[in-house]
Amino acid sequence: MAEKSKAEDFIFAAGVLIVSWVMLFADAPFRLDFKEQISIFLFDADRISWYLSNPAVVSSVIGDWLTQFYTNRVMAPTLSVILFAAIIIGLKDFFRKAEPNRPDCLPLMTVPVLLEGYFMTFPNYPVSATVGLAISVWAAVGLASLKNSGYSFLIYGLSVPVMFVIAGAHAFTLALLLAFLKRKDGIASLLAIATGVVILIICGRFYNLTLLHTFLWPVWPGYIIPHKALILLMPWLVLTVMILALFYEKVMDARWLRCLYPMIFILGTSVSGALKNDELERTVKIGTLAYHEQWKEVRLLAQQNMGKPYYAYYWNVCNAREGSLPQDLLKGRWSLPENALFLSTGRGDPYFSMMYFTDALLEMGDISQATDCALLAQTVMPGHYSTRMLRRLVQIAVVTADYDVARKYLNILMRTRNHRAWAQDLLESIETDDIPKQYLIWRSRTAPRDRFFAQGDIRSSLAILAQESPDNKVAADYLLCSNLLEKKVNTFVSLYDKYYLNSLDRTFVVPDLYQEALLVNVSSRESLIETARKYSLSQEVVDKYIHFMDARSADPNVLIDEARGTYWHYLMAVKLNNNQQ
Amino acid sequence: MKNRNIIYLLLALVLAGCSSRPQDTFQGMFPDYTDITIPCNIAPLNFRIANASAIKVQVKGVNGEYKFSGHRGLVKFPVRKWHRMLSAETGNTLTVNVTAGENYRDSFTWTVAQDSIDKYMSYRLIEPAYEVWSGIQIEQRDMESFGSRLLGDNRNAEQCCMNCHTSNRNGTSFMHLRGAKGGTILTRGGRNYKLNTKTDNTGGGVYGDITSDGRYAVFTTADITFAIHSRTDMRMEVYDKRSDLVVVDFDNLTVTDSPSTSGDEFQETFPCFSADGRTIFFCRARHLTQPDSIDHMHYDLAVVEFDPETGRMGDRVITIIPAGENLSFSHPKASPDGRWLMVTAAQYGTFPVWHKESELWLIDLQTRRIDVLPQVNAYGADTYHSWSGNSRWVAFASKRDDLVYGRPYIAYIGPDGKAGKPFVLPQKDPDKYLTMLKSFNLPELYAIPEIYNARETASFYKDVEAVQLKYKQ
């Protein structure tokens, strides 16, 4: 009977791990990949000194090193599941040593892993935190194997702050496990462990951490994980529940144990539901595809989800890259979100915005703000390193021909496993002055003359770029399109006159969107002819507009569907966001 | 068995992730420590040779020959042996021969000055982002070894902005903490105080200096903001919407201003006391609308008298060196011996740290002769200098290496004002400069270590109520 029960437990635990692997593989591949984009593994003087100057030295080194492999879709869930398995086996061994006379309770050990799997799907939850949990559990196993001696309480007491140095906040997990282990050994051991916890908290202060930092390290509360960081306290709560449960003898009864399966199944189902988080996955996916320059996939994904902020934004980045921003601005969707063209990068905005906005800024030739965003995104990362932003900074430096700056970042990237080849290729391009074409295109869009504008004032910046670089039609289009989306038709017309009307070559075909917008303020047939001549409008658009206006004068609602896809429809049918009005 | 398999898999991953050192992106020796004058107490000048493995270093001095070696392209001098060598060769010129395999040979000199450098340097470590978010640290570095101590860390002070630490080298120093619970930490007479320098009549202190006796400080009070350049080779422009000077009397806890250095007509900034404490040097420009006219803001170098008896500035401001069409002064710092004044010269504006053309000039206060220090300056912003107590060394921040990240450089200034070639502050592993993504801001030399650390700074920020200074007319 006991053998059968053990086999069932093993199958259950293995099942949890397999399901975890499948879930991570199928539902969170880009979130796992993203972990690599916002971290770095370097083993040089500065980085070692950074590791040593913070708690969780060992788990951070191992975690950052493992994160390098998270760009591989199979390796990422595999490594995660290996860590989960280490935690489950460790917990099982620990409780077997702590309670040798009681049956194993393997299903219970999967509970922290289920939660850890959930945390793992947050892009900014570091792998080092999971490593820290595994290390702490195995440290507890090691300590449970120690034979009692007169000084063993000292070892238990010291192990907690030492574990903080080694594995970070999961030293609290160790303290909980040790408290459970030594609960019957008298007050001395428990006092020693409690003292260890106090020393740990004091340790946090020596590391210049706040109490919240101390409870969470290597996870950073605040900007990087707003509010959600607090849920990291849950593993300890779960462990506490487990320990309390183990105090209760009847829980170890096989009949009760059976009840655990459905309970864990329910927990697992809810965790997997949270893990699914399709929206977050898609947000990360579209940014990651753009990072890997898979623009066809970006366009497709954007097209399928255009109502959402980042998708509309990337839809327009794709179009801007192809020179068709105005042509495709209104395609597919009537209700464009506020940040379809620009992303907000102020304090408190998601770090996705800072990272992603550099894509559009580069296309616009707004190097100053692209640099600003890239540096800010890098600054808000826990370790102040992001391989993705380092690559962006390299690209910016190559665009501006600041090759000394580029070499600085390339030197760092060449020390990484995943970016060495990319960095090497670009360094060779710099050394041989054979700069890739895309960089030269970006360079041609930058401002030749110097003007000032306030940080985040994207419209002033675009106006300067459109004014100073006549070749930079991307900046002009972004500016014109932003006015159209905000229904500022008069501003649009004056800007169009400024940037397009006097600089048009004969071959230029005015995009339909602009033609439609230019007709909006026309009130009579005479002015229509004059406007059409002034702006070289196509007869087709003019006829359509006449038809539209005639029908509207008869019945204001009748032509809405027929005009679908035109700027007039957008202007009249789409309600403005309150902020834009 | 299962556990063993996991270990094997992890080992395989370790091997897959390990790699040899990548090719170096620099040429020859890094940092450049060739043909320089060094303090007799400086920490070992560890260096790298690009793409080298085994390195031999032979140092020939007047009193002996010293042999060192390096591995994997890195030469790390043993600290004790290094200091024994410097002690034995103080005042002498050493010939250094470096050999790395067949391909690299170099020979250069190190002149060991008899003048030591102050034992401590503080600097702010900060990302060169346009706006502060997180991770500012003020560090105190031991110049004779590689030891360092954090004086401030904004991680545990609600990520407040921490301004640079300023010392008078005699045990009085201050550091501004911004944010809701901010204030100025003053260290004086072996005790720390938290002060609120802002009064109903005057703004809070920003850039400043302290008299040698530690009684007075002079500060800029400024409304500082910034704008971004559209041109790609410029980054940002920090400017003052308005700025004046105030004097703080630490004995009486008062703040005083003067009509001569306040008001709307001029903007005054970067004050510093002369060695005798009877003159205040500062920079001044006529107020223009900014940011539109930033590039027309040219700051003169000016002085105003200061009476240490009354703690008041004089009524008359005298321009000692006028600015020019492409010349604007900032950061005047008088040498402790009273002979020299070093300033930063840039094309315009008041924040040269992002001006790649900015450089250090040395003014002989006896003859008013200006030395533009070609042997010290390089393209890439040389700014924020600080004198050592014996007036023989200046430390400054330079972005010459990559134009973005400031590094602390040190240069020798001879008794005749002749400057030596500058060298970067030695690190245990110079790779730190290659991979570190933080700038070293305002290197400040001083001889007496600070009596507080980052934890106490945070505690001061969070728990200590600032003493309100009173305005004195």
Interface residues (C-beta under 8 A of the other chain):
Chain A: F41 L42 D44 A45 D46 R47 S49 W65 L66 Q68 F69 L79 I82 A85 A86 I89 R205 F206 N208 L209 T210 H213 G222 Y223 R347 I367 S368 Q369 T371 D372 L375 L376 Q378 T379 V380 H384 Y385 V399 T400 D402 D404 V405 R407 K408 L410 N411 I412 M414 R415 R417 R420 Q424 L427 T446 A447 P448 R449 D450 R451 F452 F453 A454 Q455 S461 I464 L465 E468
Chain B: K2 N3 I6 L9 L10 L13 V14 A16 G17 S19 R21 P22 Q23 D24 T25 F26 E127 P128 A129 Y130 E131 W133 S134 G135 L150 D153 R155 N156 Q159 F226 A227 I228 H229 S230 R231 T232 D233 M234 R235 M236 E237 P291 D292 I294 D295 D401 D402 L403 V404 Y405 Q427 K428 D429 P430 D431 K432 L434 T435 M436 L437 K438 A454 R455 A458
